[in-house]
Every structure is written in C-alpha cells, then in structure tokens.
Amino acid sequence: MGLYNDKVMDHFMHPRNVGEIPDADGTGVYGSPVCGDMMQVQIKVDDNDVITDCKFKTFGCGSAIASSSMATEMMKGKTVEEALKISNSTIVDELGGLPSQKLHCSVLADHAIKHAIYDYAQKTGKTYEGLKGFDPTDHGDIPDEDEAPEEV
C-alpha cells in the first residue's frame, strides 16, 4: 500500500459521511466515463446558508472514496459560498496528496460538490458567486487516469 499515505488510507478504510439524506436540499451526481467512478453528494442547508449535513455514495477506487469522504468533511459547517471554494487541489492537500494517476478522483469530488450546490440553488432560486460560469452539462474536463487535472 505504499502509494497511499495514512490519511488517504484512513478515509478509504473508515470513510466519513457515507449514505444518503432522505430529505436532501441538494443532490449532485458526477462520474467519469474514462475510469467508471461515480459520486453522489447530498447536502442539507439551514436558513443561514450553512451546510449542516452532507453525505456521499461513491462507486470507485480507494482514492475516489477517500476524496469523497474528505470533501464531505470539508463541507460540513461551511456556508454554501465557502463550500464552493473547495477545489480538487484543496481536497488533495487535505488528504496529504494522491498518486498522480489518481488525481482525477479529487476532480470528481470537486464536481460532485458543485452539482449538489447547483441543485440546491435551482430548487431555492438562489444565486452564488461560486457558481458563476458553472455548466452542469459540461463533462469535458475530467482527465484520463494518467493525466493530471489542470488545477493541481
């Protein structure tokens, strides 16, 4: 298991926030046709625009599960705008790094977060600075497994 550090292994072996929120305020599903990984992120948002709960379900490798787990940990307690600032590079940094061929997993988590928040914004009629220019139909920037994502 030399490819992965202890933090990545911990989030893979003991993922946080796994499951579903039955009355979720926003749900984002995102996947990569290249690697086959799929992530679902759901959020619960209070009246002050704070994410009070978030859950994930991921079909994918250990890096995808660890990235999803870390992303949901990073979102809890943040405002929606703060959560929109979570990027693939901040997820990788919080995990203490990922092998270069697995960096795309952090990109999937980043996009799943934005899709969940986009869904919430659509349902509530809210607009967020962090969603400006976001296109929920664009799936063109997920790199192949042996390509590094642009942000990292």
Backbone hydrogen bonds, N-H to C=O, Kabsch-Sander energy under -0.5 kcal/mol:
donor,donor_aa,acceptor,acceptor_aa,energy
4,Y,1,M,-1.4
9,M,5,N,-2.3
10,D,6,D,-2.4
11,H,7,K,-2.3
12,F,8,V,-1.9
13,M,9,M,-3.2
14,H,10,D,-2.6
19,G,56,F,-2.5
24,A,21,I,-1.5
25,D,43,I,-2.5
26,G,43,I,-1.4
28,G,41,V,-3.1
30,Y,39,M,-2.8
32,S,37,D,-2.3
36,G,32,S,-2.4
38,M,59,F,-2.5
39,M,30,Y,-3.0
40,Q,57,K,-2.5
41,V,28,G,-2.9
42,Q,55,K,-2.6
43,I,26,G,-2.5
44,K,53,D,-2.5
46,D,50,V,-2.6
49,D,46,D,-1.8
51,I,78,K,-3.2
52,T,44,K,-2.0
52,T,50,V,-0.9
53,D,44,K,-1.3
55,K,42,Q,-1.9
56,F,17,N,-2.3
57,K,40,Q,-2.0
59,F,38,M,-2.9
60,G,58,T,-0.7
65,I,61,C,-2.2
66,A,62,G,-2.8
67,S,63,S,-2.4
68,S,64,A,-2.2
69,S,65,I,-2.7
70,M,66,A,-2.6
71,A,67,S,-2.5
72,T,68,S,-2.3
73,E,69,S,-1.9
74,M,70,M,-2.4
75,M,71,A,-1.4
76,K,72,T,-1.6
77,G,51,I,-3.2
78,K,75,M,-2.2
80,V,49,D,-2.0
83,A,79,T,-2.5
84,L,80,V,-1.9
85,K,81,E,-0.5
85,K,82,E,-1.1
86,I,83,A,-1.5
91,I,87,S,-2.1
92,V,88,N,-2.4
93,D,89,S,-2.4
94,E,90,T,-2.4
95,L,91,I,-1.9
96,G,92,V,-0.8
96,G,93,D,-1.0
97,G,92,V,-2.6
102,K,99,P,-2.6
103,L,100,S,-1.1
105,C,102,K,-1.7
106,S,103,L,-1.1
107,V,103,L,-1.1
108,L,104,H,-1.9
109,A,105,C,-1.8
110,D,106,S,-2.3
111,H,107,V,-2.5
112,A,108,L,-2.5
113,I,109,A,-2.2
114,K,110,D,-1.9
115,H,111,H,-2.4
116,A,112,A,-2.2
117,I,113,I,-2.4
118,Y,114,K,-2.5
119,D,115,H,-2.4
120,Y,116,A,-2.1
121,A,117,I,-2.8
122,Q,118,Y,-2.6
123,K,119,D,-2.2
124,T,120,Y,-1.9
125,G,121,A,-1.7
126,K,121,A,-1.0
131,L,128,Y,-1.6
132,K,129,E,-1.6
134,F,131,L,-2.6
138,D,135,D,-1.7
139,H,137,T,-0.7
142,I,139,H,-0.6
147,E,144,D,-2.2
